[in-house]
C-alpha cells in the first residue's frame, strides 16, 4: 500500500496534477497503510513511518487538498512526531 502511494506521488511530481478521484484513491490507500502500520509493534513501525512521512512531505504543492489530507492523517496517527 505504501509503495502504491509512493508511485502515485512520483507520477504526479513527474507528470503533473491528475484529478480529484485519483487523489481520493491515494488518500484511502494512505489511510489504510497507516492503519496497518499502527497494528505493528512500536519497534517495527519506524521504517514505515518514515516512508509515510516522506510521502506526505513530497505531496506539498499537489492540488485537490491532497497534501492537507495526508498531513492530517499522518499527524493524527503519529502525534508524537
N, CA, C and O atoms as a Maestro MAE file, in Angstrom:
{
 s_m_m2io_version
 :::
 2.0.0
}

f_m_ct {
 s_m_title
 :::
 protein
 m_atom[324] {
  # First column is atom index #
  i_m_mmod_type
  r_m_x_coord
  r_m_y_coord
  r_m_z_coord
  i_m_residue_number
  s_m_chain_name
  s_m_pdb_residue_name
  s_m_pdb_atom_name
  i_m_atomic_number
  :::
  1 25 0.817 -1.193 0.000 1 A "UNK " " N  " 7
  2 3 0.000 0.000 0.000 1 A "UNK " " CA " 6
  3 2 0.867 1.265 0.000 1 A "UNK " " C  " 6
  4 15 0.582 2.225 -0.716 1 A "UNK " " O  " 8
  5 25 1.913 1.248 0.803 2 A "UNK " " N  " 7
  6 3 2.797 2.413 0.836 2 A "UNK " " CA " 6
  7 2 3.453 2.604 -0.526 2 A "UNK " " C  " 6
  8 15 3.574 3.728 -1.011 2 A "UNK " " O  " 8
  9 25 3.870 1.520 -1.129 3 A "UNK " " N  " 7
  10 3 4.502 1.602 -2.446 3 A "UNK " " CA " 6
  11 2 3.533 2.186 -3.479 3 A "UNK " " C  " 6
  12 15 3.941 2.982 -4.325 3 A "UNK " " O  " 8
  13 25 2.281 1.806 -3.419 4 A "UNK " " N  " 7
  14 3 1.287 2.325 -4.369 4 A "UNK " " CA " 6
  15 2 1.162 3.843 -4.247 4 A "UNK " " C  " 6
  16 15 1.088 4.543 -5.257 4 A "UNK " " O  " 8
  17 25 1.137 4.351 -3.016 5 A "UNK " " N  " 7
  18 3 1.028 5.798 -2.827 5 A "UNK " " CA " 6
  19 2 2.332 6.489 -3.235 5 A "UNK " " C  " 6
  20 15 2.302 7.581 -3.803 5 A "UNK " " O  " 8
  21 25 3.468 5.863 -2.952 6 A "UNK " " N  " 7
  22 3 4.741 6.417 -3.420 6 A "UNK " " CA " 6
  23 2 4.735 6.563 -4.941 6 A "UNK " " C  " 6
  24 15 5.177 7.579 -5.478 6 A "UNK " " O  " 8
  25 25 4.232 5.545 -5.624 7 A "UNK " " N  " 7
  26 3 4.168 5.601 -7.098 7 A "UNK " " CA " 6
  27 2 3.213 6.688 -7.566 7 A "UNK " " C  " 6
  28 15 3.521 7.409 -8.516 7 A "UNK " " O  " 8
  29 25 2.063 6.818 -6.919 8 A "UNK " " N  " 7
  30 3 1.107 7.863 -7.280 8 A "UNK " " CA " 6
  31 2 1.690 9.246 -7.098 8 A "UNK " " C  " 6
  32 15 1.506 10.119 -7.946 8 A "UNK " " O  " 8
  33 25 2.391 9.452 -5.997 9 A "UNK " " N  " 7
  34 3 3.067 10.740 -5.752 9 A "UNK " " CA " 6
  35 2 4.105 11.014 -6.822 9 A "UNK " " C  " 6
  36 15 4.150 12.096 -7.407 9 A "UNK " " O  " 8
  37 25 4.936 10.019 -7.065 10 A "UNK " " N  " 7
  38 3 6.016 10.174 -8.038 10 A "UNK " " CA " 6
  39 2 5.457 10.482 -9.432 10 A "UNK " " C  " 6
  40 15 5.994 11.320 -10.156 10 A "UNK " " O  " 8
  41 25 4.379 9.798 -9.793 11 A "UNK " " N  " 7
  42 3 3.751 10.036 -11.089 11 A "UNK " " CA " 6
  43 2 3.288 11.489 -11.204 11 A "UNK " " C  " 6
  44 15 3.525 12.144 -12.219 11 A "UNK " " O  " 8
  45 25 2.632 11.983 -10.163 12 A "UNK " " N  " 7
  46 3 2.162 13.366 -10.170 12 A "UNK " " CA " 6
  47 2 3.326 14.346 -10.242 12 A "UNK " " C  " 6
  48 15 3.281 15.311 -11.005 12 A "UNK " " O  " 8
  49 25 4.359 14.105 -9.456 13 A "UNK " " N  " 7
  50 3 5.502 15.014 -9.445 13 A "UNK " " CA " 6
  51 2 6.224 15.029 -10.786 13 A "UNK " " C  " 6
  52 15 6.770 16.057 -11.186 13 A "UNK " " O  " 8
  53 25 6.230 13.900 -11.476 14 A "UNK " " N  " 7
  54 3 6.902 13.813 -12.771 14 A "UNK " " CA " 6
  55 2 6.039 14.271 -13.936 14 A "UNK " " C  " 6
  56 15 6.551 14.813 -14.916 14 A "UNK " " O  " 8
  57 25 4.729 14.056 -13.835 15 A "UNK " " N  " 7
  58 3 3.854 14.283 -14.996 15 A "UNK " " CA " 6
  59 2 2.842 15.404 -14.812 15 A "UNK " " C  " 6
  60 15 2.232 15.840 -15.788 15 A "UNK " " O  " 8
  61 25 2.651 15.876 -13.598 16 A "UNK " " N  " 7
  62 3 1.695 16.952 -13.361 16 A "UNK " " CA " 6
  63 2 0.439 16.461 -12.656 16 A "UNK " " C  " 6
  64 15 0.222 15.263 -12.478 16 A "UNK " " O  " 8
  65 25 -0.374 17.423 -12.264 17 A "UNK " " N  " 7
  66 3 -1.584 17.174 -11.494 17 A "UNK " " CA " 6
  67 2 -2.560 16.273 -12.247 17 A "UNK " " C  " 6
  68 15 -2.687 16.370 -13.467 17 A "UNK " " O  " 8
  69 25 -3.245 15.404 -11.519 18 A "UNK " " N  " 7
  70 3 -4.202 14.477 -12.120 18 A "UNK " " CA " 6
  71 2 -5.619 15.017 -11.848 18 A "UNK " " C  " 6
  72 15 -5.959 16.104 -12.315 18 A "UNK " " O  " 8
  73 25 -6.433 14.281 -11.109 19 A "UNK " " N  " 7
  74 3 -7.778 14.751 -10.782 19 A "UNK " " CA " 6
  75 2 -8.158 14.308 -9.374 19 A "UNK " " C  " 6
  76 15 -7.452 13.532 -8.730 19 A "UNK " " O  " 8
  77 25 -9.290 14.822 -8.919 20 A "UNK " " N  " 7
  78 3 -9.720 14.584 -7.548 20 A "UNK " " CA " 6
  79 2 -9.911 13.096 -7.246 20 A "UNK " " C  " 6
  80 15 -9.511 12.636 -6.177 20 A "UNK " " O  " 8
  81 25 -10.498 12.353 -8.144 21 A "UNK " " N  " 7
  82 3 -10.715 10.920 -7.909 21 A "UNK " " CA " 6
  83 2 -9.399 10.173 -7.706 21 A "UNK " " C  " 6
  84 15 -9.307 9.276 -6.868 21 A "UNK " " O  " 8
  85 25 -8.394 10.545 -8.471 22 A "UNK " " N  " 7
  86 3 -7.068 9.932 -8.331 22 A "UNK " " CA " 6
  87 2 -6.531 10.146 -6.917 22 A "UNK " " C  " 6
  88 15 -6.065 9.206 -6.271 22 A "UNK " " O  " 8
  89 25 -6.599 11.385 -6.445 23 A "UNK " " N  " 7
  90 3 -6.072 11.694 -5.112 23 A "UNK " " CA " 6
  91 2 -6.932 11.110 -4.006 23 A "UNK " " C  " 6
  92 15 -6.411 10.695 -2.971 23 A "UNK " " O  " 8
  93 25 -8.245 11.073 -4.211 24 A "UNK " " N  " 7
  94 3 -9.110 10.438 -3.216 24 A "UNK " " CA " 6
  95 2 -8.729 8.975 -3.039 24 A "UNK " " C  " 6
  96 15 -8.710 8.467 -1.917 24 A "UNK " " O  " 8
  97 25 -8.427 8.297 -4.138 25 A "UNK " " N  " 7
  98 3 -7.994 6.900 -4.058 25 A "UNK " " CA " 6
  99 2 -6.680 6.749 -3.317 25 A "UNK " " C  " 6
  100 15 -6.527 5.858 -2.482 25 A "UNK " " O  " 8
  101 25 -5.724 7.630 -3.627 26 A "UNK " " N  " 7
  102 3 -4.441 7.569 -2.921 26 A "UNK " " CA " 6
  103 2 -4.605 7.844 -1.432 26 A "UNK " " C  " 6
  104 15 -3.944 7.214 -0.606 26 A "UNK " " O  " 8
  105 25 -5.476 8.776 -1.089 27 A "UNK " " N  " 7
  106 3 -5.728 9.089 0.326 27 A "UNK " " CA " 6
  107 2 -6.294 7.862 1.044 27 A "UNK " " C  " 6
  108 15 -5.891 7.563 2.168 27 A "UNK " " O  " 8
  109 25 -7.217 7.158 0.409 28 A "UNK " " N  " 7
  110 3 -7.777 5.949 1.016 28 A "UNK " " CA " 6
  111 2 -6.698 4.896 1.241 28 A "UNK " " C  " 6
  112 15 -6.665 4.255 2.292 28 A "UNK " " O  " 8
  113 25 -5.826 4.717 0.271 29 A "UNK " " N  " 7
  114 3 -4.739 3.741 0.407 29 A "UNK " " CA " 6
  115 2 -3.780 4.175 1.508 29 A "UNK " " C  " 6
  116 15 -3.336 3.348 2.305 29 A "UNK " " O  " 8
  117 25 -3.456 5.467 1.559 30 A "UNK " " N  " 7
  118 3 -2.563 6.008 2.589 30 A "UNK " " CA " 6
  119 2 -3.153 5.759 3.976 30 A "UNK " " C  " 6
  120 15 -2.447 5.331 4.889 30 A "UNK " " O  " 8
  121 25 -4.448 6.030 4.127 31 A "UNK " " N  " 7
  122 3 -5.118 5.816 5.415 31 A "UNK " " CA " 6
  123 2 -5.088 4.342 5.807 31 A "UNK " " C  " 6
  124 15 -4.864 4.016 6.972 31 A "UNK " " O  " 8
  125 25 -5.311 3.455 4.850 32 A "UNK " " N  " 7
  126 3 -5.273 2.017 5.130 32 A "UNK " " CA " 6
  127 2 -3.861 1.577 5.510 32 A "UNK " " C  " 6
  128 15 -3.689 0.732 6.388 32 A "UNK " " O  " 8
  129 25 -2.862 2.142 4.857 33 A "UNK " " N  " 7
  130 3 -1.472 1.813 5.188 33 A "UNK " " CA " 6
  131 2 -1.140 2.254 6.610 33 A "UNK " " C  " 6
  132 15 -0.504 1.517 7.363 33 A "UNK " " O  " 8
  133 25 -1.569 3.443 6.968 34 A "UNK " " N  " 7
  134 3 -1.343 3.925 8.338 34 A "UNK " " CA " 6
  135 2 -1.986 2.972 9.338 34 A "UNK " " C  " 6
  136 15 -1.376 2.625 10.350 34 A "UNK " " O  " 8
  137 25 -3.198 2.555 9.061 35 A "UNK " " N  " 7
  138 3 -3.897 1.634 9.968 35 A "UNK " " CA " 6
  139 2 -3.089 0.351 10.161 35 A "UNK " " C  " 6
  140 15 -2.970 -0.146 11.281 35 A "UNK " " O  " 8
  141 25 -2.536 -0.184 9.073 36 A "UNK " " N  " 7
  142 3 -1.721 -1.407 9.166 36 A "UNK " " CA " 6
  143 2 -0.435 -1.164 9.951 36 A "UNK " " C  " 6
  144 15 -0.036 -1.991 10.772 36 A "UNK " " O  " 8
  145 25 0.208 -0.030 9.696 37 A "UNK " " N  " 7
  146 3 1.455 0.289 10.400 37 A "UNK " " CA " 6
  147 2 1.196 0.410 11.899 37 A "UNK " " C  " 6
  148 15 2.000 -0.058 12.706 37 A "UNK " " O  " 8
  149 25 0.099 1.023 12.272 38 A "UNK " " N  " 7
  150 3 -0.209 1.189 13.692 38 A "UNK " " CA " 6
  151 2 -0.523 -0.135 14.380 38 A "UNK " " C  " 6
  152 15 -0.500 -0.206 15.609 38 A "UNK " " O  " 8
  153 25 -0.813 -1.170 13.623 39 A "UNK " " N  " 7
  154 3 -1.044 -2.501 14.202 39 A "UNK " " CA " 6
  155 2 0.264 -3.243 14.480 39 A "UNK " " C  " 6
  156 15 0.269 -4.259 15.175 39 A "UNK " " O  " 8
  157 25 1.361 -2.739 13.941 40 A "UNK " " N  " 7
  158 3 2.670 -3.346 14.175 40 A "UNK " " CA " 6
  159 2 3.174 -2.998 15.566 40 A "UNK " " C  " 6
  160 15 2.753 -1.993 16.138 40 A "UNK " " O  " 8
  161 25 4.069 -3.812 16.122 41 A "UNK " " N  " 7
  162 3 4.718 -3.430 17.373 41 A "UNK " " CA " 6
  163 2 5.472 -2.104 17.167 41 A "UNK " " C  " 6
  164 15 5.978 -1.837 16.077 41 A "UNK " " O  " 8
  165 25 5.538 -1.293 18.204 42 A "UNK " " N  " 7
  166 3 6.161 0.034 18.088 42 A "UNK " " CA " 6
  167 2 7.565 -0.019 17.496 42 A "UNK " " C  " 6
  168 15 7.927 0.846 16.698 42 A "UNK " " O  " 8
  169 25 8.345 -0.998 17.866 43 A "UNK " " N  " 7
  170 3 9.726 -1.060 17.374 43 A "UNK " " CA " 6
  171 2 9.818 -1.449 15.891 43 A "UNK " " C  " 6
  172 15 10.889 -1.344 15.294 43 A "UNK " " O  " 8
  173 25 8.717 -1.893 15.301 44 A "UNK " " N  " 7
  174 3 8.718 -2.275 13.883 44 A "UNK " " CA " 6
  175 2 8.117 -1.197 12.976 44 A "UNK " " C  " 6
  176 15 8.063 -1.380 11.760 44 A "UNK " " O  " 8
  177 25 7.674 -0.097 13.539 45 A "UNK " " N  " 7
  178 3 6.969 0.932 12.779 45 A "UNK " " CA " 6
  179 2 7.863 1.953 12.098 45 A "UNK " " C  " 6
  180 15 7.449 2.556 11.109 45 A "UNK " " O  " 8
  181 25 9.065 2.164 12.587 46 A "UNK " " N  " 7
  182 3 9.848 3.340 12.200 46 A "UNK " " CA " 6
  183 2 10.134 3.427 10.704 46 A "UNK " " C  " 6
  184 15 10.027 4.510 10.128 46 A "UNK " " O  " 8
  185 25 10.487 2.340 10.071 47 A "UNK " " N  " 7
  186 3 10.771 2.368 8.630 47 A "UNK " " CA " 6
  187 2 9.537 2.791 7.847 47 A "UNK " " C  " 6
  188 15 9.624 3.609 6.931 47 A "UNK " " O  " 8
  189 25 8.399 2.236 8.206 48 A "UNK " " N  " 7
  190 3 7.161 2.565 7.506 48 A "UNK " " CA " 6
  191 2 6.705 3.991 7.814 48 A "UNK " " C  " 6
  192 15 6.204 4.697 6.939 48 A "UNK " " O  " 8
  193 25 6.884 4.402 9.063 49 A "UNK " " N  " 7
  194 3 6.517 5.763 9.444 49 A "UNK " " CA " 6
  195 2 7.331 6.772 8.643 49 A "UNK " " C  " 6
  196 15 6.796 7.785 8.194 49 A "UNK " " O  " 8
  197 25 8.620 6.502 8.461 50 A "UNK " " N  " 7
  198 3 9.470 7.408 7.674 50 A "UNK " " CA " 6
  199 2 9.010 7.480 6.223 50 A "UNK " " C  " 6
  200 15 8.990 8.559 5.630 50 A "UNK " " O  " 8
  201 25 8.643 6.349 5.654 51 A "UNK " " N  " 7
  202 3 8.152 6.347 4.272 51 A "UNK " " CA " 6
  203 2 6.842 7.118 4.159 51 A "UNK " " C  " 6
  204 15 6.645 7.875 3.208 51 A "UNK " " O  " 8
  205 25 5.950 6.929 5.122 52 A "UNK " " N  " 7
  206 3 4.684 7.669 5.115 52 A "UNK " " CA " 6
  207 2 4.923 9.171 5.262 52 A "UNK " " C  " 6
  208 15 4.255 9.980 4.618 52 A "UNK " " O  " 8
  209 25 5.873 9.531 6.106 53 A "UNK " " N  " 7
  210 3 6.204 10.937 6.284 53 A "UNK " " CA " 6
  211 2 6.787 11.533 4.997 53 A "UNK " " C  " 6
  212 15 6.448 12.652 4.612 53 A "UNK " " O  " 8
  213 25 7.649 10.788 4.351 54 A "UNK " " N  " 7
  214 3 8.258 11.263 3.102 54 A "UNK " " CA " 6
  215 2 7.194 11.483 2.029 54 A "UNK " " C  " 6
  216 15 7.253 12.463 1.286 54 A "UNK " " O  " 8
  217 25 6.226 10.577 1.946 55 A "UNK " " N  " 7
  218 3 5.117 10.749 1.004 55 A "UNK " " CA " 6
  219 2 4.387 12.047 1.301 55 A "UNK " " C  " 6
  220 15 4.141 12.853 0.403 55 A "UNK " " O  " 8
  221 25 4.042 12.244 2.567 56 A "UNK " " N  " 7
  222 3 3.309 13.437 2.976 56 A "UNK " " CA " 6
  223 2 4.099 14.701 2.640 56 A "UNK " " C  " 6
  224 15 3.544 15.657 2.098 56 A "UNK " " O  " 8
  225 25 5.381 14.703 2.958 57 A "UNK " " N  " 7
  226 3 6.205 15.883 2.708 57 A "UNK " " CA " 6
  227 2 6.351 16.159 1.211 57 A "UNK " " C  " 6
  228 15 6.325 17.316 0.793 57 A "UNK " " O  " 8
  229 25 6.501 15.122 0.410 58 A "UNK " " N  " 7
  230 3 6.687 15.322 -1.026 58 A "UNK " " CA " 6
  231 2 5.405 15.735 -1.733 58 A "UNK " " C  " 6
  232 15 5.442 16.181 -2.880 58 A "UNK " " O  " 8
  233 25 4.277 15.590 -1.059 59 A "UNK " " N  " 7
  234 3 2.998 15.959 -1.673 59 A "UNK " " CA " 6
  235 2 2.709 17.453 -1.582 59 A "UNK " " C  " 6
  236 15 1.715 17.925 -2.134 59 A "UNK " " O  " 8
  237 25 3.553 18.189 -0.900 60 A "UNK " " N  " 7
  238 3 3.338 19.634 -0.769 60 A "UNK " " CA " 6
  239 2 3.276 20.263 -2.160 60 A "UNK " " C  " 6
  240 15 4.189 20.097 -2.969 60 A "UNK " " O  " 8
  241 25 2.210 20.972 -2.421 61 A "UNK " " N  " 7
  242 3 2.028 21.618 -3.711 61 A "UNK " " CA " 6
  243 2 1.125 20.852 -4.666 61 A "UNK " " C  " 6
  244 15 0.725 21.383 -5.702 61 A "UNK " " O  " 8
  245 25 0.800 19.608 -4.326 62 A "UNK " " N  " 7
  246 3 -0.125 18.839 -5.154 62 A "UNK " " CA " 6
  247 2 -1.540 19.295 -4.805 62 A "UNK " " C  " 6
  248 15 -1.858 19.518 -3.636 62 A "UNK " " O  " 8
  249 25 -2.371 19.429 -5.808 63 A "UNK " " N  " 7
  250 3 -3.703 20.008 -5.648 63 A "UNK " " CA " 6
  251 2 -4.754 19.112 -5.034 63 A "UNK " " C  " 6
  252 15 -4.471 18.012 -4.559 63 A "UNK " " O  " 8
  253 25 -5.971 19.611 -5.056 64 A "UNK " " N  " 7
  254 3 -7.178 18.927 -4.603 64 A "UNK " " CA " 6
  255 2 -7.198 18.647 -3.106 64 A "UNK " " C  " 6
  256 15 -7.939 17.767 -2.668 64 A "UNK " " O  " 8
  257 25 -6.412 19.361 -2.306 65 A "UNK " " N  " 7
  258 3 -6.375 19.145 -0.864 65 A "UNK " " CA " 6
  259 2 -5.629 17.889 -0.461 65 A "UNK " " C  " 6
  260 15 -5.669 17.477 0.699 65 A "UNK " " O  " 8
  261 25 -4.960 17.293 -1.408 66 A "UNK " " N  " 7
  262 3 -4.250 16.025 -1.177 66 A "UNK " " CA " 6
  263 2 -3.216 16.151 -0.069 66 A "UNK " " C  " 6
  264 15 -3.203 15.348 0.864 66 A "UNK " " O  " 8
  265 25 -2.355 17.150 -0.165 67 A "UNK " " N  " 7
  266 3 -1.305 17.326 0.837 67 A "UNK " " CA " 6
  267 2 -1.906 17.543 2.226 67 A "UNK " " C  " 6
  268 15 -1.440 16.964 3.207 67 A "UNK " " O  " 8
  269 25 -2.929 18.369 2.303 68 A "UNK " " N  " 7
  270 3 -3.574 18.631 3.600 68 A "UNK " " CA " 6
  271 2 -4.139 17.354 4.208 68 A "UNK " " C  " 6
  272 15 -3.977 17.106 5.403 68 A "UNK " " O  " 8
  273 25 -4.799 16.546 3.389 69 A "UNK " " N  " 7
  274 3 -5.368 15.295 3.901 69 A "UNK " " CA " 6
  275 2 -4.283 14.341 4.385 69 A "UNK " " C  " 6
  276 15 -4.421 13.729 5.444 69 A "UNK " " O  " 8
  277 25 -3.205 14.212 3.615 70 A "UNK " " N  " 7
  278 3 -2.109 13.338 4.054 70 A "UNK " " CA " 6
  279 2 -1.500 13.855 5.350 70 A "UNK " " C  " 6
  280 15 -1.202 13.074 6.253 70 A "UNK " " O  " 8
  281 25 -1.316 15.161 5.443 71 A "UNK " " N  " 7
  282 3 -0.758 15.749 6.661 71 A "UNK " " CA " 6
  283 2 -1.628 15.500 7.875 71 A "UNK " " C  " 6
  284 15 -1.128 15.180 8.954 71 A "UNK " " O  " 8
  285 25 -2.928 15.646 7.697 72 A "UNK " " N  " 7
  286 3 -3.854 15.403 8.809 72 A "UNK " " CA " 6
  287 2 -3.832 13.941 9.239 72 A "UNK " " C  " 6
  288 15 -3.794 13.640 10.432 72 A "UNK " " O  " 8
  289 25 -3.856 13.041 8.273 73 A "UNK " " N  " 7
  290 3 -3.804 11.609 8.608 73 A "UNK " " CA " 6
  291 2 -2.505 11.264 9.321 73 A "UNK " " C  " 6
  292 15 -2.515 10.534 10.312 73 A "UNK " " O  " 8
  293 25 -1.391 11.782 8.824 74 A "UNK " " N  " 7
  294 3 -0.095 11.479 9.428 74 A "UNK " " CA " 6
  295 2 -0.007 12.030 10.850 74 A "UNK " " C  " 6
  296 15 0.430 11.324 11.757 74 A "UNK " " O  " 8
  297 25 -0.417 13.277 11.053 75 A "UNK " " N  " 7
  298 3 -0.284 13.892 12.379 75 A "UNK " " CA " 6
  299 2 -1.216 13.246 13.402 75 A "UNK " " C  " 6
  300 15 -0.879 13.199 14.585 75 A "UNK " " O  " 8
  301 25 -2.368 12.753 12.979 76 A "UNK " " N  " 7
  302 3 -3.250 12.044 13.912 76 A "UNK " " CA " 6
  303 2 -2.678 10.682 14.269 76 A "UNK " " C  " 6
  304 15 -2.804 10.231 15.408 76 A "UNK " " O  " 8
  305 25 -2.055 10.029 13.306 77 A "UNK " " N  " 7
  306 3 -1.520 8.685 13.543 77 A "UNK " " CA " 6
  307 2 -0.249 8.710 14.371 77 A "UNK " " C  " 6
  308 15 -0.009 7.825 15.193 77 A "UNK " " O  " 8
  309 25 0.563 9.736 14.146 78 A "UNK " " N  " 7
  310 3 1.866 9.822 14.823 78 A "UNK " " CA " 6
  311 2 1.989 11.187 15.517 78 A "UNK " " C  " 6
  312 15 2.816 12.011 15.129 78 A "UNK " " O  " 8
  313 25 1.170 11.417 16.535 79 A "UNK " " N  " 7
  314 3 1.150 12.736 17.176 79 A "UNK " " CA " 6
  315 2 2.451 13.086 17.904 79 A "UNK " " C  " 6
  316 15 2.716 14.261 18.159 79 A "UNK " " O  " 8
  317 25 3.243 12.106 18.233 80 A "UNK " " N  " 7
  318 3 4.483 12.360 18.962 80 A "UNK " " CA " 6
  319 2 5.556 12.932 18.058 80 A "UNK " " C  " 6
  320 15 6.593 13.377 18.550 80 A "UNK " " O  " 8
  321 25 5.344 12.936 16.767 81 A "UNK " " N  " 7
  322 3 6.365 13.411 15.826 81 A "UNK " " CA " 6
  323 2 6.347 14.917 15.727 81 A "UNK " " C  " 6
  324 15 7.137 15.496 14.983 81 A "UNK " " O  " 8
  :::
 }
 m_bond[323] {
  # First column is bond index #
  i_m_from
  i_m_to
  i_m_order
  :::
  1 1 2 1
  2 2 3 1
  3 3 4 2
  4 3 5 1
  5 5 6 1
  6 6 7 1
  7 7 8 2
  8 7 9 1
  9 9 10 1
  10 10 11 1
  11 11 12 2
  12 11 13 1
  13 13 14 1
  14 14 15 1
  15 15 16 2
  16 15 17 1
  17 17 18 1
  18 18 19 1
  19 19 20 2
  20 19 21 1
  21 21 22 1
  22 22 23 1
  23 23 24 2
  24 23 25 1
  25 25 26 1
  26 26 27 1
  27 27 28 2
  28 27 29 1
  29 29 30 1
  30 30 31 1
  31 31 32 2
  32 31 33 1
  33 33 34 1
  34 34 35 1
  35 35 36 2
  36 35 37 1
  37 37 38 1
  38 38 39 1
  39 39 40 2
  40 39 41 1
  41 41 42 1
  42 42 43 1
  43 43 44 2
  44 43 45 1
  45 45 46 1
  46 46 47 1
  47 47 48 2
  48 47 49 1
  49 49 50 1
  50 50 51 1
  51 51 52 2
  52 51 53 1
  53 53 54 1
  54 54 55 1
  55 55 56 2
  56 55 57 1
  57 57 58 1
  58 58 59 1
  59 59 60 2
  60 59 61 1
  61 61 62 1
  62 62 63 1
  63 63 64 2
  64 63 65 1
  65 65 66 1
  66 66 67 1
  67 67 68 2
  68 67 69 1
  69 69 70 1
  70 70 71 1
  71 71 72 2
  72 71 73 1
  73 73 74 1
  74 74 75 1
  75 75 76 2
  76 75 77 1
  77 77 78 1
  78 78 79 1
  79 79 80 2
  80 79 81 1
  81 81 82 1
  82 82 83 1
  83 83 84 2
  84 83 85 1
  85 85 86 1
  86 86 87 1
  87 87 88 2
  88 87 89 1
  89 89 90 1
  90 90 91 1
  91 91 92 2
  92 91 93 1
  93 93 94 1
  94 94 95 1
  95 95 96 2
  96 95 97 1
  97 97 98 1
  98 98 99 1
  99 99 100 2
  100 99 101 1
  101 101 102 1
  102 102 103 1
  103 103 104 2
  104 103 105 1
  105 105 106 1
  106 106 107 1
  107 107 108 2
  108 107 109 1
  109 109 110 1
  110 110 111 1
  111 111 112 2
  112 111 113 1
  113 113 114 1
  114 114 115 1
  115 115 116 2
  116 115 117 1
  117 117 118 1
  118 118 119 1
  119 119 120 2
  120 119 121 1
  121 121 122 1
  122 122 123 1
  123 123 124 2
  124 123 125 1
  125 125 126 1
  126 126 127 1
  127 127 128 2
  128 127 129 1
  129 129 130 1
  130 130 131 1
  131 131 132 2
  132 131 133 1
  133 133 134 1
  134 134 135 1
  135 135 136 2
  136 135 137 1
  137 137 138 1
  138 138 139 1
  139 139 140 2
  140 139 141 1
  141 141 142 1
  142 142 143 1
  143 143 144 2
  144 143 145 1
  145 145 146 1
  146 146 147 1
  147 147 148 2
  148 147 149 1
  149 149 150 1
  150 150 151 1
  151 151 152 2
  152 151 153 1
  153 153 154 1
  154 154 155 1
  155 155 156 2
  156 155 157 1
  157 157 158 1
  158 158 159 1
  159 159 160 2
  160 159 161 1
  161 161 162 1
  162 162 163 1
  163 163 164 2
  164 163 165 1
  165 165 166 1
  166 166 167 1
  167 167 168 2
  168 167 169 1
  169 169 170 1
  170 170 171 1
  171 171 172 2
  172 171 173 1
  173 173 174 1
  174 174 175 1
  175 175 176 2
  176 175 177 1
  177 177 178 1
  178 178 179 1
  179 179 180 2
  180 179 181 1
  181 181 182 1
  182 182 183 1
  183 183 184 2
  184 183 185 1
  185 185 186 1
  186 186 187 1
  187 187 188 2
  188 187 189 1
  189 189 190 1
  190 190 191 1
  191 191 192 2
  192 191 193 1
  193 193 194 1
  194 194 195 1
  195 195 196 2
  196 195 197 1
  197 197 198 1
  198 198 199 1
  199 199 200 2
  200 199 201 1
  201 201 202 1
  202 202 203 1
  203 203 204 2
  204 203 205 1
  205 205 206 1
  206 206 207 1
  207 207 208 2
  208 207 209 1
  209 209 210 1
  210 210 211 1
  211 211 212 2
  212 211 213 1
  213 213 214 1
  214 214 215 1
  215 215 216 2
  216 215 217 1
  217 217 218 1
  218 218 219 1
  219 219 220 2
  220 219 221 1
  221 221 222 1
  222 222 223 1
  223 223 224 2
  224 223 225 1
  225 225 226 1
  226 226 227 1
  227 227 228 2
  228 227 229 1
  229 229 230 1
  230 230 231 1
  231 231 232 2
  232 231 233 1
  233 233 234 1
  234 234 235 1
  235 235 236 2
  236 235 237 1
  237 237 238 1
  238 238 239 1
  239 239 240 2
  240 239 241 1
  241 241 242 1
  242 242 243 1
  243 243 244 2
  244 243 245 1
  245 245 246 1
  246 246 247 1
  247 247 248 2
  248 247 249 1
  249 249 250 1
  250 250 251 1
  251 251 252 2
  252 251 253 1
  253 253 254 1
  254 254 255 1
  255 255 256 2
  256 255 257 1
  257 257 258 1
  258 258 259 1
  259 259 260 2
  260 259 261 1
  261 261 262 1
  262 262 263 1
  263 263 264 2
  264 263 265 1
  265 265 266 1
  266 266 267 1
  267 267 268 2
  268 267 269 1
  269 269 270 1
  270 270 271 1
  271 271 272 2
  272 271 273 1
  273 273 274 1
  274 274 275 1
  275 275 276 2
  276 275 277 1
  277 277 278 1
  278 278 279 1
  279 279 280 2
  280 279 281 1
  281 281 282 1
  282 282 283 1
  283 283 284 2
  284 283 285 1
  285 285 286 1
  286 286 287 1
  287 287 288 2
  288 287 289 1
  289 289 290 1
  290 290 291 1
  291 291 292 2
  292 291 293 1
  293 293 294 1
  294 294 295 1
  295 295 296 2
  296 295 297 1
  297 297 298 1
  298 298 299 1
  299 299 300 2
  300 299 301 1
  301 301 302 1
  302 302 303 1
  303 303 304 2
  304 303 305 1
  305 305 306 1
  306 306 307 1
  307 307 308 2
  308 307 309 1
  309 309 310 1
  310 310 311 1
  311 311 312 2
  312 311 313 1
  313 313 314 1
  314 314 315 1
  315 315 316 2
  316 315 317 1
  317 317 318 1
  318 318 319 1
  319 319 320 2
  320 319 321 1
  321 321 322 1
  322 322 323 1
  323 323 324 2
  :::
 }
}
